């Protein structure tokens, strides 16, 4: 304030909180970094905890508690009725390691993972590349090809069961019409073809998802680089391998992760179409866990099988996630 004698004005003192905050201010590079006072940081921490509390509660109720409950039942001999099941420790896990049906089911899972991952990725990428090069109709193609993915797996299994029907199914009728009656058969009743028939159905239902995601990724490809590679004499495969794929690699790996993990948790379409038969030819770990738990009333053994699926799938998920993050940071190079 200025005085009557004309002395220079004196600036008002800042509030205590502002003084504390100002003393903590420092210079980082060319910018002034302000460190808030302790009371503000505590309030921010409380607010952060308040925001994440609902998510933590949901994870605890719907994930951690069921997982802990599953571990408990896997260590007992629960038949679904006894309120105090006897404790068997690692007996269920020891038994499944000696169970030949587990290895047969796991083999089918491996076949499913390999073919059920490569098939949709190859077909979906090829379809996306074809539509990407066309001028119009992409909305129509996306709608038509994505429709099977949003249909219930039960409905898909029932309809394709009719298609594979040996006497009245469309597949055998078409083969008869084109002169290939020698290869007609009961596709779901033959142990040699049942698994691959169900796999073909699953691939048909998954291709649309891969197609839509990869087509969206292709829309962001730098066409100048593609044109430059054509001028340099690169053929179609070289352009795909060295120009297009590196630009969509993070999305491609994301789709690969989702499709591959689907091979571990496959259950519904196999259960609807074959139930694991004939002669366990289509039995996978999911259907074997279900039959053990709910058909043989061996809840604990079925739970141990379900945990086995989780233990096998988690390393693949973690590894693919790390690869995807590294590729995203490095700009598409694997």
FENFEN-V809885 format. One record per residue. N is the residue number from 1. RES is the residue in three letters. SS is DSSP state (@ for helix, = for strand, . for the rest). PSI is psi in degrees with one decimal (NA if undefined). OMEGA is omega as a letter, one per 20 degrees, with the letter a starting at -180 (NA if undefined). Layout:
n=N res=RES ss=SS psi=PSI omega=OMEGA
n=N res=RES ss=SS psi=PSI omega=OMEGA
This chain:
n=1 res=UNK ss=. psi=148.9 omega=r
n=2 res=UNK ss=. psi=147.9 omega=r
n=3 res=UNK ss=. psi=170.0 omega=a
n=4 res=UNK ss=. psi=-25.0 omega=a
n=5 res=UNK ss=. psi=-2.3 omega=r
n=6 res=UNK ss=. psi=19.2 omega=r
n=7 res=UNK ss=. psi=164.1 omega=a
n=8 res=UNK ss=. psi=145.3 omega=r
n=9 res=UNK ss=. psi=148.4 omega=r
n=10 res=UNK ss=. psi=127.9 omega=a
n=11 res=UNK ss=. psi=143.6 omega=r
n=12 res=UNK ss=. psi=144.0 omega=a
n=13 res=UNK ss=. psi=138.5 omega=r
n=14 res=UNK ss=. psi=158.1 omega=r
n=15 res=UNK ss=. psi=157.0 omega=a
n=16 res=UNK ss=@ psi=-41.6 omega=a
n=17 res=UNK ss=@ psi=-39.5 omega=a
n=18 res=UNK ss=@ psi=-38.1 omega=r
n=19 res=UNK ss=@ psi=-41.7 omega=r
n=20 res=UNK ss=@ psi=-42.9 omega=a
n=21 res=UNK ss=@ psi=-36.7 omega=a
n=22 res=UNK ss=@ psi=-37.1 omega=r
n=23 res=UNK ss=@ psi=-25.4 omega=a
n=24 res=UNK ss=. psi=-5.2 omega=a
n=25 res=UNK ss=. psi=144.1 omega=r
n=26 res=UNK ss== psi=170.6 omega=a
n=27 res=UNK ss== psi=122.7 omega=r
n=28 res=UNK ss== psi=110.5 omega=a
n=29 res=UNK ss=. psi=-120.4 omega=r
n=30 res=UNK ss=. psi=3.5 omega=a
n=31 res=UNK ss== psi=148.7 omega=r
n=32 res=UNK ss== psi=116.7 omega=a
n=33 res=UNK ss== psi=118.6 omega=a
n=34 res=UNK ss=. psi=124.1 omega=r
n=35 res=UNK ss=. psi=116.5 omega=a
n=36 res=UNK ss=. psi=157.7 omega=r
n=37 res=UNK ss=. psi=162.7 omega=a
n=38 res=UNK ss=@ psi=-37.9 omega=a
n=39 res=UNK ss=@ psi=-37.8 omega=r
n=40 res=UNK ss=@ psi=-41.3 omega=r
n=41 res=UNK ss=@ psi=-38.6 omega=r
n=42 res=UNK ss=@ psi=-40.2 omega=r
n=43 res=UNK ss=@ psi=-38.9 omega=r
n=44 res=UNK ss=@ psi=-39.9 omega=r
n=45 res=UNK ss=@ psi=-42.2 omega=r
n=46 res=UNK ss=@ psi=-39.2 omega=r
n=47 res=UNK ss=@ psi=-40.3 omega=r
n=48 res=UNK ss=@ psi=-43.1 omega=r
n=49 res=UNK ss=@ psi=-38.1 omega=r
n=50 res=UNK ss=@ psi=-37.5 omega=a
n=51 res=UNK ss=@ psi=-39.7 omega=a
n=52 res=UNK ss=@ psi=-8.8 omega=a
n=53 res=UNK ss=@ psi=-44.6 omega=r
n=54 res=UNK ss=@ psi=-39.9 omega=r
n=55 res=UNK ss=@ psi=-42.3 omega=r
n=56 res=UNK ss=@ psi=-41.1 omega=r
n=57 res=UNK ss=@ psi=-41.2 omega=r
n=58 res=UNK ss=@ psi=-41.6 omega=r
n=59 res=UNK ss=@ psi=-40.9 omega=r
n=60 res=UNK ss=@ psi=-41.8 omega=a
n=61 res=UNK ss=@ psi=-43.3 omega=a
n=62 res=UNK ss=@ psi=-5.5 omega=a
n=63 res=UNK ss=@ psi=-57.8 omega=a
n=64 res=UNK ss=@ psi=-44.0 omega=r
n=65 res=UNK ss=@ psi=-48.3 omega=r
n=66 res=UNK ss=@ psi=-36.7 omega=a
n=67 res=UNK ss=@ psi=-43.1 omega=r
n=68 res=UNK ss=@ psi=-38.3 omega=r
n=69 res=UNK ss=@ psi=-38.5 omega=r
n=70 res=UNK ss=@ psi=-41.4 omega=r
n=71 res=UNK ss=@ psi=-38.8 omega=r
n=72 res=UNK ss=@ psi=-48.6 omega=a
n=73 res=UNK ss=@ psi=-29.5 omega=r
n=74 res=UNK ss=@ psi=-20.7 omega=r
n=75 res=UNK ss=. psi=8.6 omega=r
n=76 res=UNK ss== psi=-178.2 omega=r
n=77 res=UNK ss== psi=75.4 omega=a
n=78 res=UNK ss=. psi=129.8 omega=r
n=79 res=UNK ss=. psi=7.3 omega=r
n=80 res=UNK ss=. psi=-8.0 omega=a
n=81 res=UNK ss=. psi=-39.0 omega=a
n=82 res=UNK ss=. psi=118.1 omega=r
n=83 res=UNK ss=. psi=-19.1 omega=r
n=84 res=UNK ss=. psi=75.4 omega=a
n=85 res=UNK ss=. psi=145.4 omega=r
n=86 res=UNK ss== psi=147.5 omega=a
n=87 res=UNK ss== psi=126.4 omega=r
n=88 res=UNK ss=. psi=-0.8 omega=r
n=89 res=UNK ss=. psi=-127.3 omega=a
n=90 res=UNK ss=. psi=17.7 omega=a
n=91 res=UNK ss=@ psi=-41.1 omega=a
n=92 res=UNK ss=@ psi=-39.1 omega=r
n=93 res=UNK ss=@ psi=-35.1 omega=r
n=94 res=UNK ss=@ psi=-38.9 omega=a
n=95 res=UNK ss=@ psi=-42.1 omega=a
n=96 res=UNK ss=@ psi=-26.8 omega=r
n=97 res=UNK ss=@ psi=-19.9 omega=r
n=98 res=UNK ss=. psi=1.7 omega=a
n=99 res=UNK ss=. psi=117.9 omega=a
n=100 res=UNK ss=@ psi=-30.5 omega=r
n=101 res=UNK ss=@ psi=-30.6 omega=r
n=102 res=UNK ss=@ psi=-44.2 omega=a
n=103 res=UNK ss=@ psi=-36.4 omega=r
n=104 res=UNK ss=@ psi=-42.3 omega=r
n=105 res=UNK ss=@ psi=-39.2 omega=r
n=106 res=UNK ss=@ psi=-36.5 omega=r
n=107 res=UNK ss=@ psi=-42.4 omega=r
n=108 res=UNK ss=@ psi=-35.5 omega=r
n=109 res=UNK ss=@ psi=-40.9 omega=r
n=110 res=UNK ss=@ psi=-43.8 omega=r
n=111 res=UNK ss=@ psi=-42.8 omega=a
n=112 res=UNK ss=@ psi=-42.7 omega=a
n=113 res=UNK ss=@ psi=-44.5 omega=a
n=114 res=UNK ss=@ psi=-57.0 omega=a
n=115 res=UNK ss=@ psi=-39.7 omega=a
n=116 res=UNK ss=@ psi=-10.1 omega=r
n=117 res=UNK ss=@ psi=-48.2 omega=a
n=118 res=UNK ss=@ psi=-41.4 omega=a
n=119 res=UNK ss=@ psi=-58.9 omega=r
n=120 res=UNK ss=@ psi=-36.2 omega=a
n=121 res=UNK ss=@ psi=-44.8 omega=a
n=122 res=UNK ss=@ psi=-47.5 omega=a
n=123 res=UNK ss=@ psi=-44.9 omega=a
n=124 res=UNK ss=@ psi=-40.4 omega=r
n=125 res=UNK ss=@ psi=-41.7 omega=r
n=126 res=UNK ss=@ psi=-44.4 omega=r
n=127 res=UNK ss=@ psi=-40.5 omega=r
n=128 res=UNK ss=@ psi=-40.2 omega=r
n=129 res=UNK ss=@ psi=-38.5 omega=r
n=130 res=UNK ss=@ psi=-45.7 omega=a
n=131 res=UNK ss=@ psi=-33.4 omega=a
n=132 res=UNK ss=@ psi=-33.4 omega=a
n=133 res=UNK ss=. psi=-8.4 omega=r
n=134 res=UNK ss=. psi=157.4 omega=a
n=135 res=UNK ss=. psi=-35.7 omega=a
n=136 res=UNK ss=. psi=175.3 omega=r
n=137 res=UNK ss=. psi=7.5 omega=a
n=138 res=UNK ss=@ psi=-35.7 omega=r
n=139 res=UNK ss=@ psi=-42.1 omega=r
n=140 res=UNK ss=@ psi=-46.1 omega=a
n=141 res=UNK ss=@ psi=-41.7 omega=r
n=142 res=UNK ss=@ psi=-39.2 omega=a
n=143 res=UNK ss=@ psi=-45.9 omega=a
n=144 res=UNK ss=@ psi=-45.1 omega=a
n=145 res=UNK ss=@ psi=-27.7 omega=a
n=146 res=UNK ss=@ psi=-17.3 omega=a
n=147 res=UNK ss=@ psi=-44.6 omega=r
n=148 res=UNK ss=@ psi=-28.8 omega=a
n=149 res=UNK ss=@ psi=-30.0 omega=a
n=150 res=UNK ss=@ psi=-5.8 omega=r
n=151 res=UNK ss=. psi=148.4 omega=r
n=152 res=UNK ss=. psi=139.1 omega=r
n=153 res=UNK ss=@ psi=-32.2 omega=r
n=154 res=UNK ss=@ psi=-45.1 omega=r
n=155 res=UNK ss=@ psi=-41.6 omega=r
n=156 res=UNK ss=@ psi=-43.4 omega=r
n=157 res=UNK ss=@ psi=-40.5 omega=r
n=158 res=UNK ss=@ psi=-46.8 omega=a
n=159 res=UNK ss=@ psi=-44.7 omega=r
n=160 res=UNK ss=@ psi=-24.3 omega=r
n=161 res=UNK ss=@ psi=-38.4 omega=r
n=162 res=UNK ss=@ psi=-38.7 omega=a
n=163 res=UNK ss=@ psi=-37.1 omega=a
n=164 res=UNK ss=. psi=-2.3 omega=a
n=165 res=UNK ss=. psi=131.0 omega=a
n=166 res=UNK ss=. psi=-32.5 omega=a
n=167 res=UNK ss=. psi=-37.0 omega=a
n=168 res=UNK ss=. psi=3.7 omega=a
n=169 res=UNK ss=. psi=149.0 omega=a
n=170 res=UNK ss=@ psi=-34.9 omega=a
n=171 res=UNK ss=@ psi=-49.3 omega=r
n=172 res=UNK ss=@ psi=-33.4 omega=r
n=173 res=UNK ss=@ psi=-40.3 omega=r
n=174 res=UNK ss=@ psi=-41.1 omega=r
n=175 res=UNK ss=@ psi=-39.0 omega=r
n=176 res=UNK ss=@ psi=-39.0 omega=a
n=177 res=UNK ss=@ psi=-29.8 omega=a
n=178 res=UNK ss=. psi=10.9 omega=r
n=179 res=UNK ss=. psi=18.9 omega=r
n=180 res=UNK ss=. psi=37.3 omega=a
n=181 res=UNK ss=@ psi=-16.6 omega=a
n=182 res=UNK ss=@ psi=-21.9 omega=a
n=183 res=UNK ss=@ psi=4.4 omega=r
n=184 res=UNK ss=. psi=147.7 omega=a
n=185 res=UNK ss=. psi=176.9 omega=r
n=186 res=UNK ss=. psi=94.6 omega=a
n=187 res=UNK ss=. psi=-36.8 omega=a
n=188 res=UNK ss=. psi=-8.4 omega=r
n=189 res=UNK ss=. psi=-7.2 omega=r
n=190 res=UNK ss=. psi=119.1 omega=a
n=191 res=UNK ss=. psi=-24.1 omega=a
n=192 res=UNK ss=. psi=-19.6 omega=a
n=193 res=UNK ss=. psi=-11.0 omega=a
n=194 res=UNK ss=@ psi=-47.9 omega=a
n=195 res=UNK ss=@ psi=-42.2 omega=a
n=196 res=UNK ss=@ psi=-28.5 omega=r
n=197 res=UNK ss=@ psi=-43.4 omega=r
n=198 res=UNK ss=@ psi=-39.2 omega=r
n=199 res=UNK ss=@ psi=-41.3 omega=r
n=200 res=UNK ss=@ psi=-38.2 omega=r
n=201 res=UNK ss=@ psi=-45.0 omega=a
n=202 res=UNK ss=@ psi=-38.9 omega=r
n=203 res=UNK ss=@ psi=-42.9 omega=r
n=204 res=UNK ss=@ psi=-38.2 omega=a
n=205 res=UNK ss=@ psi=-20.8 omega=a
n=206 res=UNK ss=@ psi=-22.7 omega=a
n=207 res=UNK ss=@ psi=-39.3 omega=a
n=208 res=UNK ss=@ psi=-39.9 omega=r
n=209 res=UNK ss=@ psi=-47.8 omega=r
n=210 res=UNK ss=@ psi=-41.9 omega=a
n=211 res=UNK ss=@ psi=-48.8 omega=a
n=212 res=UNK ss=@ psi=-43.7 omega=a
n=213 res=UNK ss=@ psi=-45.6 omega=a
n=214 res=UNK ss=@ psi=-32.4 omega=r
n=215 res=UNK ss=@ psi=-39.5 omega=r
n=216 res=UNK ss=@ psi=-37.8 omega=r
n=217 res=UNK ss=@ psi=-37.1 omega=a
n=218 res=UNK ss=@ psi=-24.3 omega=r
n=219 res=UNK ss=. psi=-20.2 omega=a
n=220 res=UNK ss=. psi=6.7 omega=r
n=221 res=UNK ss=. psi=138.1 omega=r
n=222 res=UNK ss=. psi=107.2 omega=a
n=223 res=UNK ss=@ psi=-23.3 omega=r
n=224 res=UNK ss=@ psi=-38.6 omega=r
n=225 res=UNK ss=@ psi=-38.3 omega=r
n=226 res=UNK ss=@ psi=-44.4 omega=r
n=227 res=UNK ss=@ psi=-38.3 omega=r
n=228 res=UNK ss=@ psi=-38.4 omega=r
n=229 res=UNK ss=@ psi=-34.3 omega=r
n=230 res=UNK ss=@ psi=-39.8 omega=r
n=231 res=UNK ss=@ psi=-29.9 omega=r
n=232 res=UNK ss=. psi=-1.3 omega=r
n=233 res=UNK ss=. psi=13.6 omega=r
n=234 res=UNK ss=. psi=135.8 omega=r
n=235 res=UNK ss=. psi=-177.8 omega=a
n=236 res=UNK ss=@ psi=-42.5 omega=a
n=237 res=UNK ss=@ psi=-41.4 omega=r
n=238 res=UNK ss=@ psi=-38.5 omega=r
n=239 res=UNK ss=@ psi=-39.9 omega=r
n=240 res=UNK ss=@ psi=-44.8 omega=a
n=241 res=UNK ss=@ psi=-42.1 omega=a
n=242 res=UNK ss=@ psi=-13.5 omega=a
n=243 res=UNK ss=@ psi=-49.9 omega=a
n=244 res=UNK ss=@ psi=-52.3 omega=a
n=245 res=UNK ss=@ psi=-43.1 omega=r
n=246 res=UNK ss=@ psi=-30.7 omega=a
n=247 res=UNK ss=@ psi=-24.4 omega=a
n=248 res=UNK ss=@ psi=11.0 omega=a
n=249 res=UNK ss=@ psi=-42.3 omega=r
n=250 res=UNK ss=@ psi=-42.4 omega=r
n=251 res=UNK ss=@ psi=-39.7 omega=r
n=252 res=UNK ss=@ psi=-41.3 omega=r
n=253 res=UNK ss=@ psi=-35.1 omega=r
n=254 res=UNK ss=@ psi=-45.3 omega=r
n=255 res=UNK ss=@ psi=-38.9 omega=r
n=256 res=UNK ss=@ psi=-43.2 omega=r
n=257 res=UNK ss=@ psi=-48.4 omega=a
n=258 res=UNK ss=@ psi=-43.6 omega=a
n=259 res=UNK ss=@ psi=-40.8 omega=a
n=260 res=UNK ss=@ psi=-44.5 omega=r
n=261 res=UNK ss=@ psi=-25.7 omega=r
n=262 res=UNK ss=@ psi=-26.7 omega=r
n=263 res=UNK ss=@ psi=-25.5 omega=r
n=264 res=UNK ss=@ psi=-38.6 omega=a
n=265 res=UNK ss=. psi=13.9 omega=a
n=266 res=UNK ss=. psi=134.1 omega=r
n=267 res=UNK ss=. psi=-57.6 omega=a
n=268 res=UNK ss=@ psi=-45.6 omega=a
n=269 res=UNK ss=@ psi=-34.0 omega=r
n=270 res=UNK ss=@ psi=-42.9 omega=a
n=271 res=UNK ss=@ psi=-39.3 omega=a
n=272 res=UNK ss=@ psi=-41.8 omega=a
n=273 res=UNK ss=@ psi=-38.7 omega=a
n=274 res=UNK ss=. psi=-19.0 omega=a
n=275 res=UNK ss=. psi=18.1 omega=a
n=276 res=UNK ss=. psi=-11.7 omega=r
n=277 res=UNK ss=. psi=-172.2 omega=i
n=278 res=UNK ss=. psi=142.4 omega=a
n=279 res=UNK ss=. psi=41.7 omega=r
n=280 res=UNK ss=. psi=21.6 omega=a
n=281 res=UNK ss=. psi=-26.1 omega=r
n=282 res=UNK ss=. psi=14.7 omega=a
n=283 res=UNK ss=. psi=125.4 omega=r
n=284 res=UNK ss=. psi=172.7 omega=a
n=285 res=UNK ss=@ psi=-35.1 omega=r
n=286 res=UNK ss=@ psi=-47.0 omega=r
n=287 res=UNK ss=@ psi=-32.9 omega=r
n=288 res=UNK ss=@ psi=-38.3 omega=r
n=289 res=UNK ss=@ psi=-40.7 omega=r
n=290 res=UNK ss=@ psi=-47.7 omega=a
n=291 res=UNK ss=@ psi=-36.4 omega=r
n=292 res=UNK ss=@ psi=-40.2 omega=a
n=293 res=UNK ss=@ psi=-44.6 omega=a
n=294 res=UNK ss=@ psi=-16.1 omega=r
n=295 res=UNK ss=@ psi=-34.9 omega=r
n=296 res=UNK ss=. psi=1.9 omega=a
n=297 res=UNK ss=. psi=33.4 omega=r
n=298 res=UNK ss=. psi=73.6 omega=a
n=299 res=UNK ss=@ psi=-43.5 omega=a
n=300 res=UNK ss=@ psi=-41.1 omega=a
n=301 res=UNK ss=@ psi=-40.5 omega=r
n=302 res=UNK ss=@ psi=-37.0 omega=r
n=303 res=UNK ss=@ psi=-40.5 omega=r
n=304 res=UNK ss=@ psi=-37.8 omega=r
n=305 res=UNK ss=@ psi=-40.3 omega=r
n=306 res=UNK ss=@ psi=-39.7 omega=r
n=307 res=UNK ss=@ psi=-33.8 omega=r
n=308 res=UNK ss=@ psi=-42.0 omega=r
n=309 res=UNK ss=@ psi=-43.1 omega=a
n=310 res=UNK ss=@ psi=-44.6 omega=a
n=311 res=UNK ss=@ psi=-36.5 omega=r
n=312 res=UNK ss=@ psi=-37.0 omega=a
n=313 res=UNK ss=@ psi=-32.8 omega=a
n=314 res=UNK ss=@ psi=-46.3 omega=r
n=315 res=UNK ss=@ psi=-37.9 omega=r
n=316 res=UNK ss=@ psi=-41.8 omega=r
n=317 res=UNK ss=@ psi=-43.7 omega=a
n=318 res=UNK ss=@ psi=-44.4 omega=a
n=319 res=UNK ss=@ psi=-46.5 omega=a
n=320 res=UNK ss=@ psi=-34.4 omega=r
n=321 res=UNK ss=@ psi=-41.1 omega=r
n=322 res=UNK ss=@ psi=-40.1 omega=r
n=323 res=UNK ss=@ psi=-42.5 omega=r
n=324 res=UNK ss=@ psi=-41.8 omega=r
n=325 res=UNK ss=@ psi=-40.5 omega=r
n=326 res=UNK ss=@ psi=-40.4 omega=r
n=327 res=UNK ss=@ psi=-39.3 omega=r
n=328 res=UNK ss=@ psi=-39.0 omega=a
n=329 res=UNK ss=@ psi=-31.7 omega=a
n=330 res=UNK ss=@ psi=2.0 omega=r
n=331 res=UNK ss=. psi=29.3 omega=r
n=332 res=UNK ss=. psi=-2.5 omega=r
n=333 res=UNK ss=. psi=127.7 omega=a
n=334 res=UNK ss=. psi=NA omega=NA
